[in-house]
Each structure stands twice: as C-alpha cells, then as structure tokens.
Amino acid sequence: MSLIESKNKFDRFNFLLGAFYFVFVIFLIKVVNMQIIKHKYYLELAERNRTQVINQSAPRGKIISSDNVVLASNKPSYSLIYFPERSYSSKEIDKISFYLARYTNSDIKKIKKIIERAISSQKPLKVAGNLGVNSIIRISELKNLFPGFQQISEAVRYYPYGAWISHLIGYMGKIDSTQWSNYYSFGYSMDSLVGKTGIEKMYEKYLKGRDGGLYMEVDNRGRLIRIVDTQEGEAGNDIILTLNFKMQEAAEKALSELPYKKGAAIALDPYSGKILAYAVKPGFDLNSFVDYSEDKKESSPDIKEFNIGVQGTYPPASTFKIITSIAILESGKPHYDEKFFCPGFFDAGNRVFKCWEKKGHKYMDLKNGLANSCDVYFYNAALKVGPLEIEKTAEQFGFGEKTESPFPGENSGHVFGPKKRAMKKSYWFIGDTLNLAIGQGETLVTPMQMAVFISAIASRGLIFKPYYVDKIVKKNGDVILENFPKIKKKVKLKEETWEKLYEALGEVVSSGTGQAMKISGLEIFGKTGTAQNPHGKDHAWFVCFAKKPKEDPKVAVAVLVEHGEHGSTSALSVAKSIVKAAYPTNISDGKEENIQAVVTE
C-alpha cells in the first residue's frame, strides 16, 4: 500500500468519525432540550395527544337594560353524547335511532349516521343538543336498555321578550365554515353557537364565556379509555344598554296594538345620543334562532330581518316643514308674522297644488302655518326663501347622510334641491320647490334620521352619534368597556330662531294638528306628518320632544307607521305612550286631557 493510499484511508476515517460525533452532539442537544429544557411543554403536548374534550357551553354574558331588566339571558339545557362502549347490531341501531329521533325531535337518518360513525371510529360524538328536561327524562329510560349514552348540562341563550328589540340584540346561530377560521383559535368548537347579527355578533368576544367540558383519556387511535375530569365553564361579560325598559315596553306595546303591519319608534336622549327605545314592527322571535341553521333560516318566511328604523326610507312629509321653518326664520324671508291666504289650494300656473285642508285655513303666519300644517302657507313662503336655503338647512341637520348609528346597513336617505339637481345637469321647476317645502318629492329619510333631527331641535343644535351600549362589565362588577357621547356636529342658529321655532312647535300640540299629544304637567313640542304613498295608503309620521317646565328635554321621539294614514292618530299614539313612560310621575294624577284628534295631517 502506498503512502498516498494510506493517507486517503486515514482522512476518510477521520471524516466519518467527525460526522458521527457531530450527529451524536446534535442528538444529545435534542434530548436535553426535550427532557430538561422543554420537558413541561412536551409533557403537556403528549397529554393533549391522548386527551379528547367534549365542550360544555358556558353561560353567555347577559344583555341588560339601563334600568336593570334582563333582555338576553341563559337557560339550562342538555346535550346527549354517545360513548361507543360496545357495538350494536343493525336492528339495535335502527331501534335506538327511532326512539332518540322521537325524544329529541330530530331526523332519524341523521342520528343513525352519528351512532354508526361513533361505533366505527370508537370515538364519542354528540348526538343531539339543546334538549329540555322532558327529553332527558325519556332518554334516561332508554339508557337502561342501551348503555353508552350520557347527557351533559349546558347553558343555552334565552330571550325572555321574544321578538322585542330583535334588530338591536341580534340572534345566535351555529358557527359556519366562513366563521370557523376566525373563531377556532379562541377555543370554539365546530358546533358552537355564535352571534350572527346585532349585539350578539358585534360583542361576541365579550359575551362569550370560557367553555367547560368532559375530558376523556383515549388511546393512540383516539378510542375512549375513560372520562378523566369534568370542568365547569366560566360565564361571559354582561352588556348594559342605554335602553330604558319602561320606554321600550311602551313602544313595543303601542306599535303592536296598531292594526298596521310595519312601523318604527325611536327615542333618544337629546343631550347624549343614547338610544332610550328602539322598536321595529315586525320583529322576529330571537329564540327561534338558538338552534340555527342556514336551511332553517331560508324556510322561515315569517322572520323579518329588514331593519325599518335605519334601512327604510320614506318622504318626511310635513315633519320636514320644521326645516323649511328654520330656513324662513334664519333668512327673514318671509317675516315671522307675514301672512298668506290659504283657500285650500295654490295655483302654480301649469298645475294646482292642494292643501290637505280642502276648505282652506284662511290667513296663516309661520306659527299658525306650522301648528295647522298648512301646505299653502309653506308653498308661498318657500318661493320667498328659495329652495337653495331649504336644501342647505336640511344638509346642516344631517339629512342625506348616515347618522353613524351602530346598526349595520344604515341608509343615508336623500335630500333633493337645486344644487343636487344641477349636479345631475337637470332643470329645477317651481313645482319642485313646492314639493321640497312640504317634504314630498324626492326627499327620503329614515326614522333614525328623524329621531336624530328632532333630538337636535330639542338640544338646540347638538347632533350626537346614536349609540345603545352603555358599558360592558365583568361578573365582579369591573367595567372593561364604556361608551360616551360623541358630538357629530353642532348647528348654530340665531337665538330668535330657536325661540320662534319652539313657540310654533308648542302650538302644534296646544292647538294644532298634534293636540292629542297633550300630557298634564309636561311641555311637548312636536310635528305631525302624512307622507303620500303612490303604492297604497299614506305613511304616518310624528316627531316630538318633551320636558318639564323650566327643565331641559330628556327625551326626543320619532315614530313612523307604514300605511298609518295620519300622523295625528297612529304615529302620535305611539309617541305619547313613550313620553308617558319617560315621565311616569307626571301622569299619575289623572288630570291628563282626553283630546280626540279632529285633524288629519
């Protein structure tokens, strides 16, 4: 062997020996890392690999009104789990499935499929959920004949007032594939219930508690060995709303008593934007969604999710005369005391515009024109003040833009005027000015916009963003989130404008179209409206705010009743119920005037 060959063999040996030591050192480091440095981590990982958990839903946080009435709570329920301790014959499975389907009001094929899957995989599976006490009692009898079934108690969402405030609270439903990617890392299971709309969805992370569950030891194939432990869940945080239950109850009942199918009633605190009442008719029973599925939703035509309060748009009709009145008072054209004669119509040359009072109102100034809702007065006045001033005033008070309420899908409505028409390169006619003055034509508003508007009148120009969640609190009382009033804008008007406007709006209730709104001990300022509807009966409006003498207003109300015909009757009656609830001590003496509405505006 040559010297070179001997050296090559020695080099290869040293290389292999070095490689061996290198691999050994790496292996040693890995072992030290696993057994010493990260021993606890890998031990927990191993424990998890041989442990399965069946979730046990924790109580969800409550939703509570500002006066401490629970609007969303939890009730006890049960889920049925099948532990495949033994195999059953095909006939036995058919028999079990038949009775379980009967006792749980479920589909027999679905139950049979779950049992067969549990037996073949030797893994426990949930057979049915949201079971009542009666179902569990009947199932207990079946358990004696067919072992392996066990019930676990859970907390299920419950809404004690059914369809009340449904658009605000929102409903629950089973988690779907699109939501799973967002929720799984927070401990949600595939059959968890989550908020789908409203507060339930918006504040899901606060309302959701920490689930408990059954902890089971399984073998390397995932088959059950034994139940190791049962852990109780931890309740979620409570949400305190700005809503006043007495006012909400008054609004809900008053709307439900009307013969009309659709409407909305909204009450706001004029100095904060707090939503004190929010009733929409029709609502939908929130409890029907607790066992939610997409196919169930589609097969439930009676559930109305369209939120009229922020999504429905309507002509404001004579409630818009408040805007026209402000434009008149701010410009001085015409003068506050200037009178126009109303014969019951206005001749615009190529078209005659009628007043709602066919026999006419005779001579009307601004105060009486607004109190009696005289169309002819506002036709004449609008031609003097001009449509641009009316359009500008409407925009000042937020018409044509969203109120920025927390409700999704809010509509911005529409304000039309010569400026908007010019942007579309279209002409503006005298008839357009006349329609604009009385809230007809192309102007559209939502009930929420009208509530914010009349609230701004009550607070002398403060426009707040409406909100309905006051705070979120832990079970120990600690506040973890709190909302505060947010001013969107402030409208500045002359002091004389406010004084004259209040005088006219007060006259609406004391001697005009809103006389039926009188309540002893209160000063009430309001305006009726009857919106023309080419598709059927007219829509009814009433907006108002109320206060005790020498105090600031504490409630502003807007009511819209679809096809309600006259604001002085249907819409006014709802507003009156809400104001009574806001000032309960003022109407207990029995001295309230019983005034029957004799006007139709």
Phi, psi and omega in degrees: 000133181282164180295325181293315180298320180296319179294321179297317179298321180295321178295317179296321180295315179297323179296312179297319180295320178295319179298319180299314180296323180297311179298320181296318180296316178300315180299318181296318178299318180298316180297314179299319179299315183285318188273338185239298187294310182248033182301314182297318180299310183289333176292317178295322179296318179295320179296318180294326181293338179247020178232135174243150181235132170256115185298145175235106189302131178277158176300133178280153178300148181278155172248121192232141178286168182294335177259027167070035173257128183282122182257338176215124182224206179224151174230153181291141177214174183224149172242147181255122181249136176255121176257113186287074180286333180210165179268144176248152177288167180300320179293322179293319178297319178299319182292314179300314182298321180299309182291320180295319177299322180290316184284333183255001181056046182243176179277127185298322180294321180295317180294317180300319180296320180294316181296316180296321179293322179294319180293316182292325181268346184058036178238141178291140180224151177281124182271318182206153180228174179055048181264142178273177182298319181298320179295318182293322178298316181290324179292327179302325177294322181290329182297331179292329180273325183231093181295160176115351180259135181219138179259145174238142180278143180218163175260128181242140182300140179219134180245103186296340182249018171057253186272355180295138176056026187298323181289336179273312182291316182084170184242167179258158176197164179293142180300138180248176186298326181288331180272336187303319182297333180272338189254336191298327181287351180257017174089015178278144174263169183295339180253019178292151172264135180227162177291133180256328179214172172060207180302321182303324179275314186297325183244032182306314186293337177274323183284327182295126175272187176262116183295148169264199177167175174265124179259122187238139174273131180233162178275187184292350177256007177083012181273144184295132172255308179195161174274121186274315188201158172234125181242134178284150178278174179238126185297152178281182181276151180269145177250124178260121182272167173277348184297139173262120188297322181297320178289321178296315179300317179298317180295314181298313183292319181295319177294319183293332181282345178285148179283356183272147189279332187229145177181171178212141178226124184231131176239135181235153168277117186298340185251017176210334185087003178297133175278114184268332176207141179213097182243130178234132177240126003275153171259197177214142185293112183295332181293337181289348182261355185301321176258056191287143168210155183300319182291328177294319179300315182293333182266016181241077185293343181280350181275115184255108182263352180293123186268092184304324185301325182237347182253336180279134179240139185215154172296135182287346179054219189290348173296335179288345178296342174295317178297313180298322179296319179297318178299320179294313183294321181290325182271336184078012180236113350286175179292152183307322184268356182294136184249149174233145181273132180247106177271002182107359179201168176224123182271109181265015179097282181268000180202145178258124178260126185269155169266152181296332177270103187300325181277356177087161180256001185066225184272130184228132168260187185297313183300311181287328178297319178286319181299320181262002180053047183285114181297319185296321176303313184286334172298310182295316183294322182295324179292334178277315182285329178090144184293331180298319180293322178292316179299317180297318180295319178299318179293324178303321183268013171088008176290142182088003176221159181291148179282349184066034173290162183283001180284135177286156175072023183294138180268143181273352183067199182202132172247129177248150179190178183298328179293314179295320181295322180295327179296332178268005179057046179236162184275155176245131185244165178302320180300328178294320178297318181295317178293319179300319184299329184249015173075028176247189181082226187269354180291129179227140180223161173259159175303324178295320177298321180290326177294317178295322180295308182291333174293321178294325176294318181296324182264010180060049169107000179276120179249111181260156170282123181292144176211156184234354175257118180279307180198165176238129185234147174283171179296335179273003177096352179293134178273124181252348175204138179217135179259149180229158180301141178232116179281125179278317177195167176232124179267123181259120176237162176296146180302321179297325178299314179298315183297314181292323180294315178299320179300316181291318180292327175293324179293330177304318183275322184286325183215001185254216187288348182252027184301329181293354181272355184301134175226127183301133176089357182237148170260121185237135181237126186205180178206132176273164176200139176232106186271125178297137183228111182292348184258006180161206181295152183296156176268148183251135178237148163209129176235144181197167166218156187225152177203158170281153178304135178068015176238163175283152175298141177244001177208137173234137189229140171230131181231132175235128177238113179296132181058025181281357172072299185228128180294333183287352181242283188296306183292321180298321182298325179290314179299322181296319178298320181293315181295321176300319179292330179286331180234064187297329183286343183277350185240016183270353184272355176075012183264006181298137181287135179263091186252126177270132180292128179246005179249164184239359181286000000 
